[in-house]
Structure formats: structure tokens, C-alpha cells
Amino acid sequence: MTAERVWTPEDTARMLRAPVAGDDKYTRGVLGVATGSEAFPGAAVLGVEAAVRTGVGMVRYVGPPTPTGLVLRKRPEVVTGTGRVQAWLVGSGIPGAAQRTMDDNTHLGAALMDGVPLVIDAGALDRVDAAAGPAVIVPHYRELERTLERTTSPLTLDEIRADAAAAASRAAETLGVTVLLKGAVTHVASPGGEPISVSLGTPWLATAGSGDVLGGVLGALLATHAADIEERGHAALAELAATAAALHGLAAVKASGGGPIAALDIARALPGVVAALLQMRDGDATD
């Protein structure tokens, strides 16, 4: 089995960026979101809610009328339409290539070609090659199998299950992106980087919409750490992906209390988890 670095709450706390007195909504990071569809509008709400609750200065949302209306009803502070952003979250709740509308393709294409860091999920995984900026993909096992089918290094579902860490590393090298492979244990790999595993969640995370929340968490982190990504590239992306998986897992544990959870429960728990980690980090720094 592939050797991996085990990501800890202390690692997670170290990666968080809290606002300072001189910050405004722009310096805190602006995330562009192109997710959701008429068929799957909830993905947009979940991703935006998670991004806002993780900590980002502004969210710009582009999408069809139904998810746009739902996003604004839940989060009226969201700005609809395009503008300057530090990162994009794309693909959650968007159909695959055969079912995408012209508007879906327009929104995806503009985001992928923007040149800023990207979180690429679900319905946009077939467009990885079009990414002009550094990218993190966030597939589950079956999505990774389908994504690699189009390459010279395919893997079967059984092969991915047999060594998920090795599969993530192979995908990272083949596709030239950072990979966050979702599962009971999350595996993060980047081209030429040290593989990372994250096991800070709960089996109750296996619920509809949980992945959409994870995408929003990761999108927020990329937007708030754009300078670090520009400096360190995929090394920063891998650590931010592991941080997102850890926040997602810890929020699920907090929301669950040992019982069932829904995706929005995870998002609602995020501010408390972020606050506790910052307190732990800053308290350690003053000891």
C-alpha cells in the first residue's frame, strides 16, 4: 500500500487564514461558483452555504434561474454574475457532457479559462483538460474511474478500491492536477508531491449533498489562499485539499453527535469548527 502523510487537526489549524483589521471583502478572497442546474439546483445552495461558512469575503454565483433563486433566498449577500475572483468552484450538480445545456457549457468554459485556481467536481470532470489555472479535482471512486477512462492510464473500480492512495497519485501524475479522492478515508495527491490521508470524519458523512459541501469548503480555502497557491503551486493545493477534507470531517462529527446528519448540518457546524481550531492554534502560539 502507498505510504501517506496523516493529516491532523494541528495541520488543519495551521492552514487557516483569519481576517485581520486591514482586510475587506476583496482581500479576504472572492470565490466564483458555477454549480447547480435545473435538474439539481440544491448543489448550488450547499456549495455556496459551505463556502460562506468556511470564511470567504464574497461569493459570485453564475447559474440557471432556479438555482440562482434558491441561492439568493438562502444567501442574499451572494453576488450573481461574473467579476474578478481568486478561485472557482465548478461542476457540482451540473449534468455530464451529454445532458449539459449551452448555458452550462458557457459558464463552465468561462470559469475554466479564467486562469485562477479551480475546484473541479462532478459534471465538470470531463473538462479537466480545459483548466487554464491550477486545479483540484474531487471525485469519488466511480468518478475517478470514468475520468481516467479518457486517458492512457485507466484504472478499474476494483483497482481503485484495492489501493485508493496509489490511484489518487496515479491520477495526479496522469492529469497534472491535485486529486482529492473522496471515501471513508480521503486521499490527496499532487504531481510529484507527498500523498496525504485524512481520517477525521464519521460514517454519517455518507449522505446526499455531503460532497457539494466539501466542494464549497475547498473553494473558500483556495480563494483565501490564492497568494500561497501562486507561490507554492500544487504543494499548497494538496495541503488546502487536506484541510478542506479535515474541516468537512470535523464539522460532520460536531453536527452528528453520534447520530444522522444532513448536508446542511455539516455546513452549519463549520464556523464553530473553524473557531475552535483557530483558538487551539493561537493558544498554542502564546504558550
C-alpha atoms as a printed R data frame, in Angstrom:
    type eleno elety resid chain resno       x      y       z
1   ATOM     1    CA   MET     A     1   0.000  0.000   0.000
2   ATOM     2    CA   THR     A     2   1.111  3.561  -0.681
3   ATOM     3    CA   ALA     A     3   2.717  5.389   2.259
4   ATOM     4    CA   GLU     A     4   0.938  8.635   3.138
5   ATOM     5    CA   ARG     A     5   1.288 11.572   5.485
6   ATOM     6    CA   VAL     A     6  -1.540 11.524   8.025
7   ATOM     7    CA   TRP     A     7  -3.242 14.933   8.237
8   ATOM     8    CA   THR     A     8  -4.086 16.147  11.749
9   ATOM     9    CA   PRO     A     9  -6.245 18.851  13.369
10  ATOM    10    CA   GLU     A    10  -2.998 20.711  14.121
11  ATOM    11    CA   ASP     A    11  -2.098 20.670  10.424
12  ATOM    12    CA   THR     A    12  -5.581 21.956   9.656
13  ATOM    13    CA   ALA     A    13  -5.362 24.813  12.148
14  ATOM    14    CA   ARG     A    14  -2.003 25.880  10.718
15  ATOM    15    CA   MET     A    15  -3.536 26.325   7.271
16  ATOM    16    CA   LEU     A    16  -6.455 28.537   8.303
17  ATOM    17    CA   ARG     A    17  -6.374 32.250   7.498
18  ATOM    18    CA   ALA     A    18  -8.298 34.537   9.853
19  ATOM    19    CA   PRO     A    19  -9.101 38.097   8.752
20  ATOM    20    CA   VAL     A    20  -7.106 40.977  10.221
21  ATOM    21    CA   ALA     A    21  -8.043 44.587  10.880
22  ATOM    22    CA   GLY     A    22  -6.961 45.818   7.445
23  ATOM    23    CA   ASP     A    23  -8.941 43.239   5.464
24  ATOM    24    CA   ASP     A    24 -12.035 43.925   3.388
25  ATOM    25    CA   LYS     A    25 -14.334 41.600   1.451
26  ATOM    26    CA   TYR     A    26 -11.969 41.577  -1.516
27  ATOM    27    CA   THR     A    27  -8.724 40.903   0.358
28  ATOM    28    CA   ARG     A    28 -10.465 38.089   2.242
29  ATOM    29    CA   GLY     A    29 -10.965 36.288  -1.081
30  ATOM    30    CA   VAL     A    30 -13.717 36.162  -3.686
31  ATOM    31    CA   LEU     A    31 -14.966 32.760  -4.837
32  ATOM    32    CA   GLY     A    32 -16.712 32.239  -8.151
33  ATOM    33    CA   VAL     A    33 -19.240 29.403  -8.184
34  ATOM    34    CA   ALA     A    34 -20.608 27.744 -11.329
35  ATOM    35    CA   THR     A    35 -22.626 24.844  -9.942
36  ATOM    36    CA   GLY     A    36 -26.169 23.554  -9.911
37  ATOM    37    CA   SER     A    37 -28.680 23.051 -12.706
38  ATOM    38    CA   GLU     A    38 -32.419 22.983 -13.239
39  ATOM    39    CA   ALA     A    39 -32.271 19.244 -12.539
40  ATOM    40    CA   PHE     A    40 -30.009 19.516  -9.468
41  ATOM    41    CA   PRO     A    41 -30.406 23.018  -8.018
42  ATOM    42    CA   GLY     A    42 -29.598 22.074  -4.419
43  ATOM    43    CA   ALA     A    43 -25.913 21.541  -5.155
44  ATOM    44    CA   ALA     A    44 -25.517 25.279  -5.695
45  ATOM    45    CA   VAL     A    45 -27.120 26.113  -2.336
46  ATOM    46    CA   LEU     A    46 -24.982 23.590  -0.450
47  ATOM    47    CA   GLY     A    47 -21.691 24.680  -2.016
48  ATOM    48    CA   VAL     A    48 -22.348 28.385  -1.519
49  ATOM    49    CA   GLU     A    49 -23.517 27.877   2.068
50  ATOM    50    CA   ALA     A    50 -20.384 25.879   2.898
51  ATOM    51    CA   ALA     A    51 -18.077 28.458   1.285
52  ATOM    52    CA   VAL     A    52 -19.647 31.335   3.210
53  ATOM    53    CA   ARG     A    53 -19.478 29.440   6.497
54  ATOM    54    CA   THR     A    54 -15.858 28.387   5.974
55  ATOM    55    CA   GLY     A    55 -14.851 32.038   5.638
56  ATOM    56    CA   VAL     A    56 -14.576 33.983   2.400
57  ATOM    57    CA   GLY     A    57 -15.073 37.657   1.633
58  ATOM    58    CA   MET     A    58 -17.565 37.291  -1.213
59  ATOM    59    CA   VAL     A    59 -19.198 34.668  -3.393
60  ATOM    60    CA   ARG     A    60 -20.122 35.335  -7.025
61  ATOM    61    CA   TYR     A    61 -22.613 32.829  -8.399
62  ATOM    62    CA   VAL     A    62 -23.438 32.077 -12.033
63  ATOM    63    CA   GLY     A    63 -26.055 29.516 -12.983
64  ATOM    64    CA   PRO     A    64 -29.571 28.821 -14.268
65  ATOM    65    CA   PRO     A    65 -32.644 30.633 -12.902
66  ATOM    66    CA   THR     A    66 -33.829 28.002 -10.401
67  ATOM    67    CA   PRO     A    67 -30.539 27.510  -8.504
68  ATOM    68    CA   THR     A    68 -29.872 31.259  -8.704
69  ATOM    69    CA   GLY     A    69 -33.186 31.965  -6.995
70  ATOM    70    CA   LEU     A    70 -32.567 29.347  -4.315
71  ATOM    71    CA   VAL     A    71 -29.053 30.628  -3.622
72  ATOM    72    CA   LEU     A    72 -30.276 34.214  -3.211
73  ATOM    73    CA   ARG     A    73 -33.135 33.103  -0.975
74  ATOM    74    CA   LYS     A    74 -30.667 31.327   1.312
75  ATOM    75    CA   ARG     A    75 -27.798 33.808   0.969
76  ATOM    76    CA   PRO     A    76 -28.930 37.270  -0.206
77  ATOM    77    CA   GLU     A    77 -25.380 38.593   0.160
78  ATOM    78    CA   VAL     A    78 -24.226 36.492  -2.797
79  ATOM    79    CA   VAL     A    79 -23.483 38.487  -5.949
80  ATOM    80    CA   THR     A    80 -24.875 36.985  -9.147
81  ATOM    81    CA   GLY     A    81 -22.954 37.393 -12.384
82  ATOM    82    CA   THR     A    82 -19.312 37.457 -13.313
83  ATOM    83    CA   GLY     A    83 -16.467 39.588 -11.996
84  ATOM    84    CA   ARG     A    84 -12.970 39.234 -10.618
85  ATOM    85    CA   VAL     A    85 -12.459 36.199  -8.385
86  ATOM    86    CA   GLN     A    86  -9.491 34.490  -6.735
87  ATOM    87    CA   ALA     A    87 -10.795 30.929  -7.330
88  ATOM    88    CA   TRP     A    88 -13.646 28.981  -8.913
89  ATOM    89    CA   LEU     A    89 -15.779 26.041  -7.780
90  ATOM    90    CA   VAL     A    90 -17.346 24.299 -10.789
91  ATOM    91    CA   GLY     A    91 -19.299 21.197 -11.689
92  ATOM    92    CA   SER     A    92 -21.319 20.199  -8.609
93  ATOM    93    CA   GLY     A    93 -24.885 19.440  -9.659
94  ATOM    94    CA   ILE     A    94 -24.147 20.020 -13.357
95  ATOM    95    CA   PRO     A    95 -25.018 17.137 -15.704
96  ATOM    96    CA   GLY     A    96 -22.425 15.275 -17.723
97  ATOM    97    CA   ALA     A    97 -21.433 16.270 -21.236
98  ATOM    98    CA   ALA     A    98 -24.407 14.660 -22.998
99  ATOM    99    CA   GLN     A    99 -27.009 16.455 -20.842
100 ATOM   100    CA   ARG     A   100 -25.354 19.855 -20.331
101 ATOM   101    CA   THR     A   101 -27.125 22.890 -21.749
102 ATOM   102    CA   MET     A   102 -25.481 25.616 -23.803
103 ATOM   103    CA   ASP     A   103 -25.591 27.889 -20.744
104 ATOM   104    CA   ASP     A   104 -23.940 25.173 -18.613
105 ATOM   105    CA   ASN     A   105 -21.102 24.936 -21.117
106 ATOM   106    CA   THR     A   106 -20.768 28.720 -21.311
107 ATOM   107    CA   HIS     A   107 -20.491 29.107 -17.532
108 ATOM   108    CA   LEU     A   108 -18.082 26.192 -17.224
109 ATOM   109    CA   GLY     A   109 -15.933 27.364 -20.107
110 ATOM   110    CA   ALA     A   110 -15.562 30.891 -18.752
111 ATOM   111    CA   ALA     A   111 -14.605 29.635 -15.291
112 ATOM   112    CA   LEU     A   112 -12.153 27.023 -16.563
113 ATOM   113    CA   MET     A   113 -10.371 29.570 -18.760
114 ATOM   114    CA   ASP     A   114 -10.163 32.302 -16.098
115 ATOM   115    CA   GLY     A   115  -6.647 31.265 -15.084
116 ATOM   116    CA   VAL     A   116  -7.286 31.228 -11.313
117 ATOM   117    CA   PRO     A   117  -7.224 28.138  -9.048
118 ATOM   118    CA   LEU     A   118 -10.120 25.737  -9.580
119 ATOM   119    CA   VAL     A   119 -12.097 23.118  -7.710
120 ATOM   120    CA   ILE     A   120 -13.479 20.770 -10.370
121 ATOM   121    CA   ASP     A   121 -16.257 18.416  -9.309
122 ATOM   122    CA   ALA     A   122 -18.843 16.007 -10.710
123 ATOM   123    CA   GLY     A   123 -20.260 17.252 -14.025
124 ATOM   124    CA   ALA     A   124 -17.109 19.185 -14.943
125 ATOM   125    CA   LEU     A   125 -14.619 16.344 -14.523
126 ATOM   126    CA   ASP     A   126 -14.658 15.669 -18.260
127 ATOM   127    CA   ARG     A   127 -13.372 19.240 -18.789
128 ATOM   128    CA   VAL     A   128 -10.195 18.926 -16.697
129 ATOM   129    CA   ASP     A   129  -8.010 19.377 -19.777
130 ATOM   130    CA   ALA     A   130  -9.561 22.827 -20.347
131 ATOM   131    CA   ALA     A   131  -8.419 24.218 -16.991
132 ATOM   132    CA   ALA     A   132  -6.155 27.224 -17.500
133 ATOM   133    CA   GLY     A   133  -5.351 27.558 -13.792
134 ATOM   134    CA   PRO     A   134  -4.041 25.115 -11.153
135 ATOM   135    CA   ALA     A   135  -6.792 22.650 -10.315
136 ATOM   136    CA   VAL     A   136  -8.003 20.267  -7.634
137 ATOM   137    CA   ILE     A   137 -10.436 17.568  -8.716
138 ATOM   138    CA   VAL     A   138 -12.728 15.997  -6.103
139 ATOM   139    CA   PRO     A   139 -14.053 12.699  -7.480
140 ATOM   140    CA   HIS     A   140 -15.422  9.683  -5.671
141 ATOM   141    CA   TYR     A   141 -14.177  6.287  -6.814
142 ATOM   142    CA   ARG     A   142 -16.582  5.820  -9.742
143 ATOM   143    CA   GLU     A   143 -15.993  9.362 -10.970
144 ATOM   144    CA   LEU     A   144 -12.248  8.780 -10.878
145 ATOM   145    CA   GLU     A   145 -12.673  5.596 -12.909
146 ATOM   146    CA   ARG     A   146 -14.703  7.490 -15.548
147 ATOM   147    CA   THR     A   147 -12.244 10.387 -15.618
148 ATOM   148    CA   LEU     A   148  -9.260  8.090 -16.189
149 ATOM   149    CA   GLU     A   149 -11.082  6.114 -18.906
150 ATOM   150    CA   ARG     A   150 -10.313  9.008 -21.245
151 ATOM   151    CA   THR     A   151  -6.545  8.805 -20.587
152 ATOM   152    CA   THR     A   152  -3.705  6.417 -21.397
153 ATOM   153    CA   SER     A   153  -3.626  5.301 -17.723
154 ATOM   154    CA   PRO     A   154  -7.108  3.932 -16.953
155 ATOM   155    CA   LEU     A   155  -7.944  2.154 -13.698
156 ATOM   156    CA   THR     A   156 -10.845 -0.146 -12.928
157 ATOM   157    CA   LEU     A   157 -13.088  0.427  -9.928
158 ATOM   158    CA   ASP     A   158 -11.636 -2.688  -8.285
159 ATOM   159    CA   GLU     A   159  -8.103 -1.355  -8.768
160 ATOM   160    CA   ILE     A   160  -9.047  1.965  -7.203
161 ATOM   161    CA   ARG     A   161 -10.663  0.219  -4.235
162 ATOM   162    CA   ALA     A   162  -7.627 -2.026  -3.768
163 ATOM   163    CA   ASP     A   163  -5.229  0.920  -3.283
164 ATOM   164    CA   ALA     A   164  -7.029  4.254  -3.319
165 ATOM   165    CA   ALA     A   165  -3.896  6.171  -2.344
166 ATOM   166    CA   ALA     A   166  -1.991  4.777  -5.322
167 ATOM   167    CA   ALA     A   167  -4.958  5.520  -7.587
168 ATOM   168    CA   ALA     A   168  -5.036  9.155  -6.443
169 ATOM   169    CA   SER     A   169  -1.297  9.513  -7.056
170 ATOM   170    CA   ARG     A   170  -1.555  7.935 -10.498
171 ATOM   171    CA   ALA     A   171  -4.422 10.250 -11.420
172 ATOM   172    CA   ALA     A   172  -2.485 13.305 -10.221
173 ATOM   173    CA   GLU     A   173   0.500 12.423 -12.395
174 ATOM   174    CA   THR     A   174  -1.633 11.485 -15.395
175 ATOM   175    CA   LEU     A   175  -3.908 14.535 -15.322
176 ATOM   176    CA   GLY     A   176  -1.435 17.092 -13.957
177 ATOM   177    CA   VAL     A   177  -3.813 18.162 -11.189
178 ATOM   178    CA   THR     A   178  -4.153 17.746  -7.449
179 ATOM   179    CA   VAL     A   179  -6.596 14.956  -6.589
180 ATOM   180    CA   LEU     A   180  -8.871 14.748  -3.558
181 ATOM   181    CA   LEU     A   181 -10.297 11.231  -3.732
182 ATOM   182    CA   LYS     A   182 -13.401 11.022  -1.553
183 ATOM   183    CA   GLY     A   183 -14.183  7.990   0.577
184 ATOM   184    CA   ALA     A   184 -14.264  6.717   4.160
185 ATOM   185    CA   VAL     A   185 -10.620  7.772   4.149
186 ATOM   186    CA   THR     A   186  -9.826 10.763   1.949
187 ATOM   187    CA   HIS     A   187  -6.683 10.513  -0.163
188 ATOM   188    CA   VAL     A   188  -4.952 13.621  -1.509
189 ATOM   189    CA   ALA     A   189  -2.204 13.515  -4.119
190 ATOM   190    CA   SER     A   190  -0.459 16.086  -6.285
191 ATOM   191    CA   PRO     A   191   2.031 15.764  -9.140
192 ATOM   192    CA   GLY     A   192   5.381 14.888  -7.573
193 ATOM   193    CA   GLY     A   193   4.063 15.569  -4.062
194 ATOM   194    CA   GLU     A   194   3.776 13.564  -0.860
195 ATOM   195    CA   PRO     A   195   0.439 11.699  -0.634
196 ATOM   196    CA   ILE     A   196  -1.816 12.664   2.280
197 ATOM   197    CA   SER     A   197  -4.602 10.780   4.047
198 ATOM   198    CA   VAL     A   198  -7.394 12.370   6.092
199 ATOM   199    CA   SER     A   199  -9.482 10.306   8.526
200 ATOM   200    CA   LEU     A   200 -11.220 12.890  10.709
201 ATOM   201    CA   GLY     A   201 -14.840 12.287   9.759
202 ATOM   202    CA   THR     A   202 -17.681  9.903  10.564
203 ATOM   203    CA   PRO     A   203 -19.517  7.247   8.526
204 ATOM   204    CA   TRP     A   204 -22.611  9.503   8.810
205 ATOM   205    CA   LEU     A   205 -20.922 11.655   6.126
206 ATOM   206    CA   ALA     A   206 -22.175  9.177   3.523
207 ATOM   207    CA   THR     A   207 -25.255 11.273   2.774
208 ATOM   208    CA   ALA     A   208 -26.645 13.147  -0.216
209 ATOM   209    CA   GLY     A   209 -25.102 16.575  -0.753
210 ATOM   210    CA   SER     A   210 -22.112 15.975   1.516
211 ATOM   211    CA   GLY     A   211 -19.734 16.224  -1.454
212 ATOM   212    CA   ASP     A   212 -21.290 19.528  -2.516
213 ATOM   213    CA   VAL     A   213 -20.482 20.912   0.939
214 ATOM   214    CA   LEU     A   214 -16.900 19.681   0.646
215 ATOM   215    CA   GLY     A   215 -16.553 21.486  -2.680
216 ATOM   216    CA   GLY     A   216 -17.673 24.740  -1.082
217 ATOM   217    CA   VAL     A   217 -15.223 24.371   1.787
218 ATOM   218    CA   LEU     A   218 -12.353 23.751  -0.607
219 ATOM   219    CA   GLY     A   219 -13.395 26.586  -2.909
220 ATOM   220    CA   ALA     A   220 -13.341 29.028   0.011
221 ATOM   221    CA   LEU     A   221  -9.871 27.879   1.047
222 ATOM   222    CA   LEU     A   222  -8.500 28.315  -2.471
223 ATOM   223    CA   ALA     A   223  -9.943 31.825  -2.665
224 ATOM   224    CA   THR     A   224  -8.454 32.858   0.685
225 ATOM   225    CA   HIS     A   225  -5.055 31.313  -0.097
226 ATOM   226    CA   ALA     A   226  -4.566 32.461  -3.681
227 ATOM   227    CA   ALA     A   227  -1.169 34.028  -2.921
228 ATOM   228    CA   ASP     A   228   0.096 30.804  -1.326
229 ATOM   229    CA   ILE     A   229  -1.060 28.809  -4.359
230 ATOM   230    CA   GLU     A   230   0.708 31.220  -6.698
231 ATOM   231    CA   GLU     A   231   3.914 30.786  -4.687
232 ATOM   232    CA   ARG     A   232   3.875 27.035  -3.976
233 ATOM   233    CA   GLY     A   233   1.582 25.610  -6.659
234 ATOM   234    CA   HIS     A   234   0.400 22.034  -6.179
235 ATOM   235    CA   ALA     A   235   2.160 21.717  -2.814
236 ATOM   236    CA   ALA     A   236  -0.211 24.372  -1.475
237 ATOM   237    CA   LEU     A   237  -3.201 22.869  -3.283
238 ATOM   238    CA   ALA     A   238  -2.578 19.467  -1.685
239 ATOM   239    CA   GLU     A   239  -2.401 20.936   1.820
240 ATOM   240    CA   LEU     A   240  -5.525 23.011   1.207
241 ATOM   241    CA   ALA     A   241  -7.361 19.952  -0.108
242 ATOM   242    CA   ALA     A   242  -6.398 18.015   3.026
243 ATOM   243    CA   THR     A   243  -7.504 20.980   5.144
244 ATOM   244    CA   ALA     A   244 -10.884 21.026   3.402
245 ATOM   245    CA   ALA     A   245 -11.367 17.305   3.969
246 ATOM   246    CA   ALA     A   246 -10.439 17.734   7.637
247 ATOM   247    CA   LEU     A   247 -12.816 20.682   8.176
248 ATOM   248    CA   HIS     A   248 -15.578 18.760   6.414
249 ATOM   249    CA   GLY     A   249 -14.997 15.709   8.599
250 ATOM   250    CA   LEU     A   250 -14.705 17.607  11.877
251 ATOM   251    CA   ALA     A   251 -17.859 19.600  11.110
252 ATOM   252    CA   ALA     A   252 -19.699 16.348  10.411
253 ATOM   253    CA   VAL     A   253 -18.558 14.894  13.737
254 ATOM   254    CA   LYS     A   254 -19.679 18.044  15.545
255 ATOM   255    CA   ALA     A   255 -23.049 18.118  13.761
256 ATOM   256    CA   SER     A   256 -23.681 14.406  14.206
257 ATOM   257    CA   GLY     A   257 -23.027 13.880  17.912
258 ATOM   258    CA   GLY     A   258 -23.160 10.197  17.042
259 ATOM   259    CA   GLY     A   259 -26.383 10.347  15.028
260 ATOM   260    CA   PRO     A   260 -27.600 11.044  11.491
261 ATOM   261    CA   ILE     A   261 -26.825 14.289   9.703
262 ATOM   262    CA   ALA     A   262 -27.949 16.092   6.567
263 ATOM   263    CA   ALA     A   263 -25.623 18.036   4.320
264 ATOM   264    CA   LEU     A   264 -26.721 21.456   5.593
265 ATOM   265    CA   ASP     A   265 -25.978 20.295   9.150
266 ATOM   266    CA   ILE     A   266 -22.334 19.949   8.130
267 ATOM   267    CA   ALA     A   267 -22.241 23.450   6.678
268 ATOM   268    CA   ARG     A   268 -23.873 24.950   9.781
269 ATOM   269    CA   ALA     A   269 -21.206 23.376  12.011
270 ATOM   270    CA   LEU     A   270 -18.282 24.832  10.065
271 ATOM   271    CA   PRO     A   271 -17.938 28.226  11.846
272 ATOM   272    CA   GLY     A   272 -17.684 26.542  15.239
273 ATOM   273    CA   VAL     A   273 -15.051 24.118  13.982
274 ATOM   274    CA   VAL     A   274 -13.019 26.924  12.399
275 ATOM   275    CA   ALA     A   275 -13.253 28.967  15.612
276 ATOM   276    CA   ALA     A   276 -12.116 26.029  17.767
277 ATOM   277    CA   LEU     A   277  -9.132 25.309  15.518
278 ATOM   278    CA   LEU     A   278  -8.067 28.961  15.475
279 ATOM   279    CA   GLN     A   279  -8.350 29.093  19.246
280 ATOM   280    CA   MET     A   280  -6.242 25.961  19.560
281 ATOM   281    CA   ARG     A   281  -3.606 27.329  17.178
282 ATOM   282    CA   ASP     A   282  -3.427 30.808  18.653
283 ATOM   283    CA   GLY     A   283  -3.458 29.439  22.188
284 ATOM   284    CA   ASP     A   284  -0.513 27.166  21.393
285 ATOM   285    CA   ALA     A   285   1.352 30.105  19.839
286 ATOM   286    CA   THR     A   286   1.125 32.124  23.078
287 ATOM   287    CA   ASP     A   287   2.174 29.309  25.446
